[in-house]
């Protein structure tokens, strides 16, 4: 029997390119807001894929319940049986499409 997935996450905020402009940052959102949004998204994806979150990660999700609620509706609707790799790839595609809009 496979061991349950565990998680440890670090989300990096603000990788800047030439001239100090961050192409990843959404207009009107602070780096802290982007960090929270990205971390919530990743933690929710890990949870959806069956990972066991640490107590501090669970506490983070509870502290940012409003962000969690808004992100839940944006997660790809795929079955867990599809496999973790497929779910992550679908999530990546949806992220890319969101940035293009």
CORQUI-V487001 format. One record per helix or strand of 3 or more residues. SS is the DSSP state (a for helix, b for strand). FROM is the first residue (numbers start at 1). TO is the last residue. If there is no record, write none. Layout:
SS;FROM;TO + SS;FROM;TO
This chain:
a;18;20 + a;31;48 + a;55;63 + a;65;72 + a;80;82 + a;84;100
